[in-house]
């Protein structure tokens, strides 16, 4: 996974923040919840990328 995936994951997180904010501003609880879910998905994907990078780093040292 490369930089494109990392950018996409961050974009998903940021998009979730926007959705959450719009949902809060418009009193749309469903949109707000969707935004929080999108942020969580983006964060989980970013964590996965960090694990992959760490594993790659360990094997490169050999």
Secondary structure, DSSP 8 states (H G I E B T S, - for coil): --HHHHHHHHHHHHHHHHHHHHHHHTT-HHHHHHHHHHHHHHHHHHHHHHHHHHHHHHHHT-
